[in-house]
Amino acid sequence: MTDDRTGIDSEKHVISAGQGESLGDRMAAWFERLTWRTPLHDRRLDGQHPVKLVAAPVDPIPGESDLGEAMLEGWMFAGGEHHAIETIDVAAPAAGPAFVEYLHSFAWLRDVAALEDRTRAVPLAEALAGGWLAAHGDRVSDPAWRPATTARRLAMWAFHAPLLLASSDLVFRSRVLNGVARAARHLDRTADKAPPGAERIAAWAGVVIAGLLLPAGETRLAIGETGLARALGTGLSADGGVVSRSPAALLDVLATIGLVRAAYEARGVPLPEPVVQALSLATPALLGTTMGDGGLSSWQGGLPVDADTVNDVLLASGAHGRPLRQSRDWGYQRLANGAAVLIVDAAPPPMARVAEGGCASTLAFEFSDGAERLIVNCGGAGVTGARMSAAMMTGLRSTAAHSTLTIGDTNSTAILPDGTLGKGVREVELTRQESELGSRIEARHDGYVRRHGFHHQRTLLLLSDGRELRGEDALLAAPGARPRRADAMTPFLLRFHLAAGVEAVATADNQAAMLRTSAGNFWHFRSRGERLTIEDSVWVDGWGRLFTTQQIVIHGLAPPTGVSVNWVLKRAR
């Protein structure tokens, strides 16, 4: 049944986990990367290089001039890290994944291009590009030549050709153009081997851009358009979300579409219909995961990217749409009343070979009031820096790093030693209703049934004025679960991670807490019956930096018959 006023389904439906990656898939990916090191693959990339590009499109996404200035001063910033440029080993940089991607993808060219002083920008770009070409130009290796990274590098070289091809050094110009041609040939053979989702979409977009901008590219363009349409079809869900379930990854998909659009416009050719259709679906899905400040919420290892960056990508892609309030495949529920926005993860984690940094976050939520975030997840597990310990990176993926319930020290979905996601949540049952009182969600998952014999059921009601959020978290005895002693008690914790700048003080009875935001607004949090404490937490910001924050923790014990905890978060003034 659908509510005529909202268009939101008020009947119960079930969201199931996707198919996991097989051993054969992993072995095939490993073997593919191994073949890159062979002389045969290097020879396949040899051939004539173009004298010039067919067109010079303008990068539709602006760079950060502050980052460009820092590079002029000898420092490179990315993924919450900064390194002196003169100490970076381009051949094997000792840095985290986000920094390495920034370096090898040449995303830094966008920031250098934002500098007003071209007399300083051009030599910097030439020096860094020359160093990279010396280390990787003639030798294909992982991660510098991963398909998505290669495609992004090809696009940056083409879109910022004035920075690289303004040189009077004809040998250097020839090496850059040869690098573009080699990247295109590499993508011809590897684009479909990239992981499904944002990476495969980016890889095939690289083939399309090469077909548009390199001479005699008609055949490559035709193949690329077919591959990109296929990658969009398998990489996006029916409601527009990316299969990794990461809003940050979906933003990357839209940024990729923005580059593709610019390349077609430079050639005076319309954007293919499959790309237009994908854009129309992906935009509402992405907007559905934005908070009241316009930035992304933190899910599946992604960062809370700021509103300016989100808007830049939307403008670049030509995106239009309204936030998607209810999604099934994408899995996020958005409740927006008054100035408040509530985003709930109402689906199992991604289980396919798309979950780098994937998190056990089912039934967690984030909550904002206007431009102020109150309740968040720790975030950032997929892009944290090299200086963060492996234990911390795993911890950021855990259920405990999200604003939801945990039983003991376990995750609702297992995080295995090799970094993959294991058994846990298989199904989420969801009911959503809209009324004059407000918006209500009731959902439960089965992630704790096998180990502990309980379903976790969460009910959230956001009142129509947005000034009060009521919640109930219940552990329900699962039918057919292994019987336990009547006096056996299972410890559980309810965590509410507070946003940076929100201060909390517990009341003397350990039943409530007063919250004060950085803008001076007050919220009152109260639970019934269980002990409440204020503890330390962490939060990763949109630049990948780690901040110390606080969390509200409710401690409880569940008998075999189950238990429920009621709580309320209400704005005081």
C-alpha positions as CSV (number, residue, x, y, z in Angstrom):
1,M,0.0,0.0,0.0
2,T,1.3,3.5,-0.9
3,D,0.6,6.7,1.0
4,D,-1.0,9.0,-1.6
5,R,0.5,12.1,0.0
6,T,4.1,10.9,0.1
7,G,4.4,8.1,-2.4
8,I,6.0,6.0,0.3
9,D,5.3,2.3,0.6
10,S,3.8,1.6,4.1
11,E,3.9,-2.2,3.7
12,K,6.6,-4.5,5.0
13,H,9.3,-5.6,2.6
14,V,12.5,-7.6,2.9
15,I,15.9,-6.6,1.6
16,S,18.3,-9.5,1.2
17,A,22.1,-9.7,1.0
18,G,23.8,-9.9,-2.3
19,Q,26.0,-12.8,-3.6
20,G,29.5,-12.9,-2.2
21,E,32.7,-13.0,-4.2
22,S,33.7,-16.5,-5.1
23,L,37.2,-17.9,-4.7
24,G,37.4,-18.1,-8.5
25,D,36.6,-14.4,-8.8
26,R,39.5,-13.6,-6.4
27,M,41.9,-15.9,-8.2
28,A,41.0,-14.4,-11.6
29,A,41.6,-10.9,-10.3
30,W,44.9,-11.9,-8.8
31,F,46.0,-13.6,-12.0
32,E,44.9,-10.6,-14.1
33,R,47.2,-8.3,-12.1
34,L,50.0,-10.8,-12.3
35,T,49.9,-10.7,-16.1
36,W,50.5,-6.9,-16.1
37,R,54.1,-7.7,-15.1
38,T,54.9,-9.7,-18.2
39,P,56.9,-8.4,-21.2
40,L,54.0,-9.5,-23.4
41,H,51.6,-7.1,-21.7
42,D,54.1,-4.3,-22.1
43,R,54.5,-5.0,-25.8
44,R,50.7,-4.9,-26.2
45,L,50.8,-1.3,-25.0
46,D,53.4,-0.2,-27.6
47,G,52.4,1.5,-30.7
48,Q,52.1,4.9,-32.4
49,H,51.3,7.8,-30.2
50,P,49.3,10.8,-31.3
51,V,50.9,14.1,-32.3
52,K,48.1,15.9,-30.5
53,L,44.6,15.3,-29.1
54,V,41.5,15.7,-31.2
55,A,39.9,18.1,-28.7
56,A,40.9,19.7,-25.3
57,P,37.9,19.5,-23.0
58,V,37.6,21.7,-19.9
59,D,37.6,19.9,-16.6
60,P,34.1,20.6,-15.2
61,I,35.1,20.0,-11.6
62,P,37.1,22.8,-10.0
63,G,40.3,22.1,-8.0
64,E,41.4,23.4,-4.6
65,S,43.8,26.2,-5.0
66,D,44.9,25.8,-1.3
67,L,46.1,22.3,-2.1
68,G,47.8,23.7,-5.2
69,E,49.6,26.4,-3.1
70,A,50.7,23.7,-0.7
71,M,52.3,21.7,-3.5
72,L,54.1,24.8,-4.7
73,E,55.5,25.0,-1.1
74,G,56.6,21.3,-1.4
75,W,53.7,19.5,0.3
76,M,51.0,17.1,-1.0
77,F,47.8,16.6,1.0
78,A,45.3,13.8,0.5
79,G,43.4,11.2,2.5
80,G,44.2,12.8,5.8
81,E,47.9,12.7,5.2
82,H,50.6,15.1,4.0
83,H,54.0,14.3,2.7
84,A,56.9,16.4,1.5
85,I,57.0,16.0,-2.3
86,E,60.8,15.6,-2.4
87,T,60.6,12.6,-0.1
88,I,57.8,10.8,-1.9
89,D,59.0,7.6,-3.5
90,V,56.8,7.7,-6.6
91,A,57.8,4.1,-7.5
92,A,56.4,2.8,-4.2
93,P,54.9,5.6,-2.1
94,A,54.7,4.8,1.6
95,A,51.2,6.2,2.1
96,G,47.5,5.2,2.6
97,P,45.2,4.2,-0.2
98,A,43.6,7.6,-0.7
99,F,46.9,9.4,-0.9
100,V,48.3,6.8,-3.3
101,E,45.2,7.1,-5.5
102,Y,45.5,10.9,-5.5
103,L,49.2,10.6,-6.6
104,H,48.8,7.9,-9.4
105,S,45.5,9.2,-10.7
106,F,46.9,12.7,-11.2
107,A,43.9,14.2,-9.4
108,W,46.5,16.7,-8.1
109,L,46.6,18.3,-11.6
110,R,43.1,19.7,-10.9
111,D,44.5,21.5,-7.8
112,V,47.6,22.7,-9.6
113,A,45.3,24.0,-12.5
114,A,43.4,26.1,-9.9
115,L,46.5,28.2,-9.3
116,E,46.4,31.7,-10.9
117,D,50.1,31.9,-11.5
118,R,50.7,29.6,-14.5
119,T,54.4,30.4,-14.6
120,R,54.7,28.5,-11.4
121,A,52.0,25.9,-12.0
122,V,53.4,24.6,-15.3
123,P,56.9,23.7,-14.1
124,L,55.4,22.0,-11.0
125,A,53.1,19.9,-13.2
126,E,55.9,19.0,-15.6
127,A,58.3,18.0,-12.8
128,L,55.8,15.7,-11.0
129,A,54.6,14.2,-14.3
130,G,58.1,13.6,-15.4
131,G,58.9,11.8,-12.2
132,W,55.9,9.6,-12.5
133,L,56.6,8.7,-16.1
134,A,60.2,7.8,-15.2
135,A,58.9,5.4,-12.5
136,H,55.8,4.0,-14.2
137,G,55.5,5.1,-17.8
138,D,57.1,2.0,-19.3
139,R,56.3,-0.5,-16.6
140,V,52.8,-1.6,-15.7
141,S,52.3,-2.4,-12.1
142,D,49.7,-2.4,-9.3
143,P,48.3,0.0,-8.0
144,A,49.5,2.7,-10.4
145,W,47.9,0.9,-13.4
146,R,44.7,-0.3,-11.8
147,P,42.0,0.2,-14.5
148,A,40.1,2.9,-12.6
149,T,43.3,4.7,-11.6
150,T,44.5,4.5,-15.2
151,A,41.3,5.9,-16.5
152,R,41.3,8.9,-14.1
153,R,44.9,9.6,-15.0
154,L,44.1,9.5,-18.7
155,A,41.3,12.0,-18.2
156,M,43.4,14.3,-16.1
157,W,46.2,14.3,-18.7
158,A,43.7,15.0,-21.4
159,F,41.6,17.6,-19.6
160,H,44.7,19.4,-18.3
161,A,46.8,19.1,-21.4
162,P,47.7,22.9,-21.3
163,L,49.6,22.3,-18.1
164,L,51.6,19.3,-19.5
165,L,51.9,20.0,-23.2
166,A,52.9,23.7,-22.9
167,S,56.5,22.5,-22.5
168,S,59.1,23.4,-25.1
169,D,60.7,20.0,-24.3
170,L,59.5,17.9,-27.3
171,V,60.7,14.7,-25.7
172,F,58.6,15.3,-22.6
173,R,55.5,16.2,-24.7
174,S,56.0,13.0,-26.7
175,R,56.2,11.0,-23.5
176,V,53.0,12.5,-22.2
177,L,51.1,11.7,-25.4
178,N,52.6,8.2,-25.5
179,G,51.4,7.8,-21.9
180,V,47.9,8.7,-22.9
181,A,48.0,6.2,-25.7
182,R,49.4,3.4,-23.5
183,A,46.8,4.1,-20.9
184,A,44.1,3.7,-23.5
185,R,45.5,0.4,-24.7
186,H,45.7,-0.9,-21.2
187,L,42.1,0.0,-20.6
188,D,41.0,-1.7,-23.8
189,R,42.2,-4.9,-22.2
190,T,41.4,-4.4,-18.5
191,A,38.4,-2.2,-18.1
192,D,36.0,-5.1,-17.7
193,K,38.3,-6.6,-15.1
194,A,37.8,-3.7,-12.6
195,P,35.6,-4.4,-9.6
196,P,31.9,-3.8,-10.3
197,G,30.6,-0.4,-9.4
198,A,32.4,2.9,-9.4
199,E,35.8,1.5,-10.5
200,R,34.5,-0.4,-13.5
201,I,32.3,2.6,-14.5
202,A,35.4,4.8,-14.3
203,A,37.5,2.3,-16.3
204,W,35.0,2.1,-19.2
205,A,34.6,5.9,-19.0
206,G,38.3,6.1,-19.7
207,V,37.9,4.0,-22.8
208,V,35.1,6.3,-24.0
209,I,37.2,9.5,-23.3
210,A,40.1,8.0,-25.2
211,G,37.9,7.2,-28.1
212,L,36.6,10.7,-28.2
213,L,39.9,12.5,-27.8
214,L,42.5,10.3,-29.5
215,P,42.8,10.3,-33.4
216,A,41.0,7.4,-35.2
217,G,39.0,6.5,-32.1
218,E,35.7,5.6,-33.7
219,T,36.0,1.8,-33.0
220,R,37.3,2.3,-29.5
221,L,34.4,4.8,-28.8
222,A,31.8,2.3,-30.0
223,I,33.3,-0.5,-27.8
224,G,33.6,1.9,-24.9
225,E,30.0,3.1,-25.1
226,T,28.9,-0.5,-25.0
227,G,31.1,-1.3,-22.1
228,L,30.1,1.8,-20.1
229,A,26.4,1.0,-20.6
230,R,27.1,-2.5,-19.3
231,A,29.1,-1.2,-16.3
232,L,26.4,1.2,-15.4
233,G,23.8,-1.5,-15.6
234,T,25.7,-3.9,-13.3
235,G,27.2,-1.2,-11.1
236,L,24.1,0.7,-10.2
237,S,21.0,-0.7,-8.5
238,A,17.5,-0.4,-9.8
239,D,17.0,2.7,-7.6
240,G,20.2,4.4,-8.6
241,G,22.6,3.4,-5.8
242,V,26.0,2.0,-6.4
243,V,26.5,-1.6,-5.6
244,S,29.2,-0.9,-2.9
245,R,26.5,1.0,-1.0
246,S,28.9,3.9,-0.4
247,P,27.6,7.4,-1.0
248,A,31.1,8.6,-1.6
249,A,31.5,6.0,-4.3
250,L,28.2,7.1,-5.9
251,L,29.5,10.7,-5.9
252,D,32.6,9.4,-7.7
253,V,30.3,7.8,-10.3
254,L,28.6,11.2,-10.9
255,A,32.0,12.9,-11.1
256,T,33.0,10.3,-13.8
257,I,29.8,11.1,-15.7
258,G,30.7,14.8,-15.5
259,L,34.0,14.1,-17.2
260,V,32.4,11.9,-19.8
261,R,29.8,14.7,-20.5
262,A,32.6,17.3,-20.9
263,A,34.4,15.1,-23.4
264,Y,31.3,14.6,-25.5
265,E,30.6,18.3,-25.4
266,A,34.1,19.1,-26.6
267,R,33.4,16.9,-29.6
268,G,29.9,18.4,-30.1
269,V,28.3,14.9,-29.6
270,P,25.3,14.3,-27.3
271,L,25.6,12.1,-24.2
272,P,24.5,8.5,-24.9
273,E,21.1,7.6,-23.5
274,P,22.3,4.9,-21.1
275,V,24.4,7.5,-19.4
276,V,21.6,10.0,-19.3
277,Q,19.3,7.4,-17.7
278,A,21.9,6.3,-15.1
279,L,22.3,10.0,-14.2
280,S,18.6,10.4,-13.7
281,L,18.6,7.5,-11.2
282,A,21.8,8.1,-9.4
283,T,21.2,11.8,-8.6
284,P,18.1,11.2,-6.3
285,A,19.9,8.3,-4.7
286,L,22.9,10.4,-3.8
287,L,20.8,13.3,-2.6
288,G,18.9,10.9,-0.4
289,T,22.1,10.3,1.6
290,T,23.0,14.0,2.2
291,M,22.5,15.6,5.6
292,G,21.0,18.9,6.5
293,D,24.3,20.7,5.7
294,G,24.3,19.3,2.1
295,G,27.2,17.0,2.7
296,L,27.2,13.2,2.5
297,S,26.5,11.0,5.5
298,S,29.3,8.4,6.3
299,W,28.5,4.9,5.1
300,Q,30.5,1.9,3.9
301,G,34.0,3.4,4.5
302,G,33.3,6.7,2.7
303,L,33.9,10.2,3.9
304,P,31.3,12.9,4.9
305,V,32.2,14.9,1.7
306,D,31.3,18.6,2.2
307,A,28.4,20.3,0.4
308,D,30.6,22.4,-1.9
309,T,32.2,19.3,-3.3
310,V,28.9,17.6,-3.7
311,N,27.4,20.6,-5.5
312,D,30.5,20.9,-7.8
313,V,30.0,17.3,-8.9
314,L,26.3,17.7,-9.4
315,L,26.9,20.8,-11.6
316,A,29.6,19.0,-13.6
317,S,27.4,16.0,-14.3
318,G,24.3,18.1,-15.2
319,A,22.4,16.3,-12.5
320,H,18.8,17.2,-11.5
321,G,16.5,15.6,-9.0
322,R,15.1,15.5,-5.5
323,P,16.4,13.3,-2.7
324,L,15.2,9.7,-2.8
325,R,13.4,9.1,0.5
326,Q,12.9,5.4,0.4
327,S,15.1,2.9,-1.4
328,R,15.1,-0.9,-1.4
329,D,18.2,-2.0,-3.3
330,W,20.3,1.1,-2.4
331,G,19.1,0.4,1.2
332,Y,19.0,3.9,2.8
333,Q,15.9,5.4,4.3
334,R,15.7,9.2,4.5
335,L,13.3,10.9,7.0
336,A,13.1,14.7,6.7
337,N,10.8,16.7,8.9
338,G,11.2,20.4,9.8
339,A,14.9,21.1,9.8
340,A,15.9,17.6,10.8
341,V,17.2,14.9,8.5
342,L,17.6,11.2,9.5
343,I,19.4,8.7,7.4
344,V,19.0,5.0,8.2
345,D,21.0,2.0,6.8
346,A,18.2,-0.5,6.3
347,A,20.0,-3.2,4.3
348,P,22.7,-5.8,4.6
349,P,26.3,-4.7,3.9
350,P,27.5,-5.2,0.3
351,M,28.8,-8.8,-0.1
352,A,30.2,-8.8,-3.6
353,R,33.7,-7.8,-4.8
354,V,32.8,-4.2,-4.3
355,A,33.2,-3.7,-0.6
356,E,36.6,-2.3,0.0
357,G,36.2,-0.6,3.4
358,G,32.7,-2.3,3.7
359,C,31.1,-1.9,7.2
360,A,28.8,-3.8,9.5
361,S,26.5,-0.9,9.9
362,T,23.0,-2.4,9.4
363,L,20.3,-0.3,11.3
364,A,22.7,2.5,12.2
365,F,21.6,6.1,11.6
366,E,22.9,9.6,11.2
367,F,20.9,12.6,12.4
368,S,21.2,16.4,11.7
369,D,19.3,19.5,12.7
370,G,19.6,22.1,10.0
371,A,23.3,22.5,9.1
372,E,24.4,20.9,12.4
373,R,25.1,17.2,12.7
374,L,24.3,15.5,16.0
375,I,24.5,11.7,15.6
376,V,27.0,10.3,13.2
377,N,29.0,7.2,12.3
378,C,32.8,7.2,12.7
379,G,33.3,6.7,9.0
380,G,36.4,6.8,6.8
381,A,37.4,3.1,7.0
382,G,38.1,2.9,3.2
383,V,40.3,5.9,2.9
384,T,42.2,6.3,6.2
385,G,45.9,7.1,6.1
386,A,48.9,4.8,6.3
387,R,49.8,6.0,9.9
388,M,46.6,4.5,11.2
389,S,47.0,1.0,12.6
390,A,45.3,-2.0,11.0
391,A,43.3,-2.5,14.2
392,M,41.9,1.1,14.0
393,M,41.0,0.7,10.4
394,T,39.2,-2.5,11.2
395,G,37.6,-0.8,14.1
396,L,36.2,1.9,11.9
397,R,34.4,-0.8,9.9
398,S,32.9,-2.5,13.0
399,T,29.3,-2.3,14.2
400,A,30.6,-0.5,17.3
401,A,31.8,2.4,15.1
402,H,28.2,3.1,14.0
403,S,25.3,4.5,15.9
404,T,23.4,1.3,16.5
405,L,23.2,-1.8,18.8
406,T,26.0,-4.3,19.4
407,I,25.9,-7.6,21.3
408,G,29.0,-8.1,23.3
409,D,32.1,-7.3,21.2
410,T,30.7,-8.9,18.1
411,N,29.7,-7.4,14.7
412,S,26.3,-7.8,13.1
413,T,28.2,-8.9,10.0
414,A,31.6,-10.5,10.5
415,I,34.8,-8.7,9.3
416,L,37.2,-11.5,8.4
417,P,41.0,-11.3,8.8
418,D,41.6,-10.8,5.1
419,G,39.4,-7.8,5.2
420,T,36.4,-9.3,3.5
421,L,32.9,-9.3,5.0
422,G,31.7,-12.7,6.3
423,K,28.5,-14.1,7.6
424,G,25.9,-12.0,9.5
425,V,23.0,-10.0,8.2
426,R,21.2,-11.8,5.4
427,E,17.8,-10.0,5.5
428,V,16.3,-6.8,6.8
429,E,12.6,-6.5,7.2
430,L,11.3,-2.9,6.9
431,T,8.0,-1.1,7.5
432,R,7.7,2.6,6.9
433,Q,4.7,4.8,7.6
434,E,3.9,8.5,7.3
435,S,1.2,10.3,9.4
436,E,0.4,13.7,10.8
437,L,2.5,12.8,13.9
438,G,5.6,12.2,11.8
439,S,7.7,9.6,9.9
440,R,8.1,6.1,11.4
441,I,10.4,3.3,10.5
442,E,10.4,-0.2,12.0
443,A,13.2,-2.5,10.8
444,R,14.9,-5.6,12.0
445,H,17.9,-7.7,10.9
446,D,19.0,-11.3,11.5
447,G,22.8,-10.6,12.0
448,Y,22.8,-11.8,15.6
449,V,20.5,-14.8,15.3
450,R,23.1,-17.4,14.5
451,R,25.5,-16.5,17.3
452,H,23.2,-15.1,20.0
453,G,19.7,-16.1,19.1
454,F,18.3,-12.6,18.8
455,H,16.9,-10.3,16.1
456,H,17.7,-6.7,16.5
457,Q,14.6,-4.5,15.9
458,R,14.9,-0.8,15.7
459,T,11.9,1.6,15.6
460,L,12.5,5.3,14.9
461,L,9.9,8.1,14.9
462,L,10.8,11.6,13.8
463,L,8.1,14.0,14.8
464,S,6.6,16.2,12.1
465,D,8.3,19.4,13.4
466,G,11.8,17.6,13.4
467,R,12.5,18.6,17.0
468,E,12.1,15.2,18.6
469,L,13.3,11.7,17.6
470,R,11.9,8.7,19.5
471,G,13.5,5.3,19.4
472,E,13.1,1.8,20.6
473,D,15.8,-0.9,20.2
474,A,14.7,-4.4,20.9
475,L,16.4,-7.8,21.0
476,L,13.7,-10.3,20.1
477,A,14.2,-14.0,20.7
478,A,14.5,-15.7,17.3
479,P,12.1,-18.6,16.6
480,G,14.1,-21.9,16.4
481,A,17.2,-20.5,18.0
482,R,19.2,-22.8,20.3
483,P,17.7,-22.8,23.8
484,R,19.6,-21.1,26.6
485,R,19.4,-21.2,30.3
486,A,16.6,-19.1,31.8
487,D,19.1,-17.1,33.9
488,A,21.6,-16.5,31.0
489,M,22.1,-12.8,30.3
490,T,23.5,-11.4,27.1
491,P,25.3,-8.0,27.4
492,F,24.6,-5.4,24.8
493,L,25.5,-1.8,24.1
494,L,23.6,1.0,22.3
495,R,26.0,3.6,20.8
496,F,25.2,7.1,19.6
497,H,28.3,8.7,18.2
498,L,28.2,12.5,18.5
499,A,29.4,14.8,15.7
500,A,32.5,16.9,16.1
501,G,31.7,20.0,18.2
502,V,28.8,18.4,20.1
503,E,29.5,18.2,23.9
504,A,27.6,15.8,26.2
505,V,27.2,15.6,29.9
506,A,25.5,12.8,31.7
507,T,22.9,13.4,34.4
508,A,23.6,12.2,38.0
509,D,21.1,9.3,37.6
510,N,22.9,7.9,34.5
511,Q,19.6,8.0,32.6
512,A,20.0,11.0,30.4
513,A,22.5,13.4,28.9
514,M,22.5,17.1,27.9
515,L,24.0,17.9,24.4
516,R,25.3,21.2,23.4
517,T,26.2,21.9,19.8
518,S,28.9,24.3,18.6
519,A,26.2,26.8,17.7
520,G,24.9,26.8,21.2
521,N,21.8,24.7,20.7
522,F,20.8,22.2,23.4
523,W,19.3,18.7,23.0
524,H,18.2,16.4,25.7
525,F,18.8,12.6,25.4
526,R,17.0,10.2,27.8
527,S,16.7,6.4,28.0
528,R,14.6,4.3,30.3
529,G,15.9,1.7,32.7
530,E,19.4,1.1,31.5
531,R,22.7,2.8,32.5
532,L,23.9,5.6,30.3
533,T,27.6,6.8,30.1
534,I,29.5,9.3,28.0
535,E,32.6,7.8,26.4
536,D,35.3,8.8,24.0
537,S,34.8,8.2,20.2
538,V,36.4,9.3,16.9
539,W,35.2,10.8,13.7
540,V,36.8,11.0,10.3
541,D,36.1,14.3,8.5
542,G,35.7,14.9,4.7
543,W,39.4,15.3,4.3
544,G,40.2,12.0,6.0
545,R,41.4,13.5,9.2
546,L,40.7,11.8,12.5
547,F,39.1,13.8,15.3
548,T,38.4,12.8,19.0
549,T,34.7,13.1,19.8
550,Q,32.2,11.6,22.3
551,Q,29.6,9.0,22.2
552,I,26.5,8.2,24.3
553,V,26.5,4.5,25.4
554,I,23.6,2.6,26.9
555,H,24.6,-0.6,28.8
556,G,22.2,-3.4,29.1
557,L,21.6,-7.2,29.7
558,A,19.2,-9.2,27.7
559,P,17.5,-12.3,29.1
560,P,16.7,-15.2,26.7
561,T,13.2,-13.9,26.3
562,G,14.5,-10.6,24.9
563,V,14.6,-6.9,26.0
564,S,13.7,-3.5,24.7
565,V,15.1,-0.1,25.4
566,N,13.2,3.2,24.8
567,W,15.0,6.5,24.3
568,V,14.3,10.0,23.1
569,L,16.3,12.8,21.6
570,K,14.6,16.2,22.0
571,R,15.6,19.7,21.2
572,A,15.5,21.8,24.3
573,R,15.5,25.2,22.6
